[in-house]
């Protein structure tokens, strides 16, 4: 986990949030930030008149330190809290499940979502594509299993006057060929979903 991330309480929204402590050189001047275009936790932009804006200080709530208290564990003249996320039901984990507020915050489960957000985008895309490929393979296997059950049931229903069952020794080569064909197709599908190098 990133050592500069902090949990915070967003008073107006009545929910928890996550901020990251940026160094002053990474943000620039507070009144006119040059390098950071993200929202600062305790400063917001207000329109004074049409086309003119100023940055004003606001009190959104408390920032918790590493030990869970509200005492500052950073120098506010050197580190600026920058807004990362609001932990409410609109935020989701990597698998798409929404964050349950405040239960997931109290239990610490929300840390999984933050770990997912900190994963590089290339790795997240690769994992999502592999998951999609596995879903397709599982769906194809489910369809194949259902078709096998249906064909087996039709062959065993007793309405046919002749026996269509062949001994295993006559089908052994064909079964091996089919297994090799299925394995080759699965390997090709997994390679298809890989990101280009």
N, C-alpha and C positions, 0 to 999 in steps of 0.2 A: 504494500500500500504506500502511497505517496506520503512522505513525512510532512508536507506542508498543507495537507488537507485537514479541514476542521469542520466539525458539525456545528450548526448554528440553529437558533430558534428564530423563525420569521414571525414576529408579532402580528402584523396586520393580516397575514394570510393564515395565522394560527396553525403552522405546520413547521416541520424541520427542513433544513436545507444544508447544502454543502458549499463551503467556500475554500478557496486556495489562497495561501499567503504568497503574494508576488513581491519580489524585491523592487525597491523604488526605481532602480535603473531599468527594470523591465516594463514599468508602467509609464514613467515620465512624470511630467508636472501634473498635479491633481486637477488644476483648473483647465488644462489643455493637454490631455494625455496623448503622447506621440506614438507610443508603441503598442499600447493595449486598448483594444476597442470593445472589451467586455465590460459589463456593468460592475462597478465597484459596490461592495456590500453597504457601505455607510454613506455613499454619495450618489446622487441622482441628477439627471438633467431636467431643468424646468424652463419652459418657454416664458420669457419676460414680455416680449411683444412679437408680432408676426415676423418670423425669420431670425429672431435673436434668442439665444439660449444661454443659460448660466448653470453652473454646477453648484448644487447646494447640499449641505450635510443633512442627513436624515437619520433617525434612530429606528432601524428595522427590528432590532432585538439583540440577543446575546450571542456571542461566539464562544463555544466551549473549548477548553484547552485539551491537551492530551490526556489529562486525568479526569475529565468530565466536569470540572468546576468552571466558573465563569471568570476566574482571574486570568489576566492576559499572560500568555507564555511566549510572547513575541514583542519586539519593539515596534510600536505603532508608527514611529517616524521612519523606519527602514522597511517594514513589511506592510503591504496594503492587502486587505481581504478582497478578493475578486470573486464575484458570484459564479458558481459552477452549476448548481441544480437545486430545484425545489423537490423535496421528497414527498410527493403526494401521489394520488392514485393515477394521475396522468403519466407519471414516469413508469417505465417498465424495465424488467430484467432483460438480459440478452435473449432469452427464449420467448419474450413477448408477454410474460405474466406481469400484471400491474403490481406496483408496490402497495402493500396494505399499510396505511398510516394510521396510527403510530405503532402498531404491533411489530412490524418488521424493523422499525428503528430501535425499539426497546430490546428486541431479541438479537439485534446485530445482523440480521439477514440482509439488510440493505447494502452491506459491504460487498456482497456478491455482485450487485449491480454496478457498484463503483469499480470493482475489479474488471468487469466487462467493459466499462467505458474507457478504462485505462489501457485495454488491449489494443495494439495497433490495428488500424482499419484493414490492412491487408490480411492479417490473421483472422479478423472477424469475418471478412468476406469468404476466406477459404473455408472456415468452419461452417458458415451458413450454406455454402455450396455443397460441401460434403454431407451435411445434414439433409439437404434437399435430395441429393443423389441417393442416400440411404433410404429416404422415404419412398422414392420411386421404386427402388429395388424391393423394398418390403411390400409395397402395393402390388408389384408384379408377382411376387411370390405368393401373396394371399390370393390373387386371382387364379394363379396356376394351381394352388392347392384346392380351391373351390371347384375348378374345372375337373381336376383329378377325381375329387369326391363324386361329382355329378356323373362322370363317365363310368366310374366304378359302380355306382348305384344303378345306372342304366344297364350295365353288363350283367348285373346280378339279379335283375328284376324277374327273370324267369319267363318272360313273354317270348323270348327268342327260342326257336326250335333247335338251333345248332349251338355248339359251344365255341365261343370266339376267344377263349383264353388260351394263351401260348405259354409253354413252360419257360422258366427264367433262362435256361441255357440257350434258347434260340434268340432271346432278346438282349442278351448280355452286351454284345457289341453296340447295338443301337442305344442302349441306356448309357453306356460309357461315352458314346459320341454326343448324346444330348447333354450329359453333364459337362463335358468339355465345352460345348457350344454355349451353355448358360454361363459358365465361369468366365469365358472369353468376353461375352457381352457385358457382364458385371464389371470386369476390369476396364473395359473400354469406357463404360459409363462413368466410373470413378475418375478416369483420366480426363474425360470430357469436362468435368466440373472443376478441374484444377485451374487456378489462375495462371495466366501466361507468365513465363519467367522474365 
